[in-house]
Amino acid sequence: MTRGEILRSLDELLEKDRGTLQGSEQLEAVGWDSLSTISFMALADELGCVVNPSAIDSCVTVNDVVALVATQLDRVPAQLAGERLA
C-alpha cells in the first residue's frame, strides 16, 4: 500500500472527499475523534499492523498517524513518498 492509498483510506475514514488529506493537517483540524482512533486501528489491522490507542493519541498530524503504520511495515519514513509499503 502506498502513502497515497493510506491517505485515501483516511479520507474515507474521516468522511472527506477523496484526495483531501495531504498529510500535514493537524488531526484536530480534520475532525479526528475517538471513533477515528477505533476506525484507524481497524484499518491498521487490515494491513497486518497493531496500533496502540495511546500511540495514536500522541499523534498531532495525519503524517504521524500514517507513520505508525509505516514503521510496523518496516519501512523508512522517507519511503512514504510513494513507494509500496506492503
Secondary structure, DSSP 4 states (H G I P E B T S, - for coil): --HHHHHHHHHHHTTPPTT---S-SBTGGGT--HHHHHHHHHHHHHTT----HHHHHT--BHHHHHHHHHHHTT--GGGGGTS---
